């Protein structure tokens, strides 16, 4: 990713954007950003580009958090209400 390129998502802006770097997936959310998978770095140009992209994305996350002003010590868990549905198979 070139130095002037924007990250694949704006941190905490939506609940849909996803960025994939090698085997690492970053899932955007308005309350949390989740990272899943693994990412290997070798001594090659592809690894350098992945490292730069990861660094740029993490810098955007840090900037978004720093821009919040007052942050709680720890964010509360967001619980989504579930609803039972009829089993369509029986």
C-alpha positions, 0 to 999 in steps of 0.5 A, a space after each residue: 500500500 503506498 504511503 499516501 493511500 488511506 486504510 481500507 476502513 476508517 476506524 470505528 466508523 461502521 460495522 461492515 468494513 473489513 481489511 485483510 493483510 495476508 492471513 490477518 483480518 481486521 473487522 471494523 466496528 463502531 464499538 470495537 475493532 477485531 483482529 483475527 488470524 496471523 501474519 508472517 513477515 519475511 525479508 522481502 518486499 511483500 512483507 515490507 508492504 504488509 508491515 507498512 499497511 499494518 502500521 498505517 492501519 494501527 496508526 489510524 486506530 491510535 489516532 481515532 482513540 486519541 481523538 476521543 478525548 476522555 476514554 474509560 479505563 475499559 469499555 463496557 461489553 455491548 450486549 445484543 438482545 437475541 430473539 427466539 425464532 421458530 425452527 423452519 425444519 420441524 
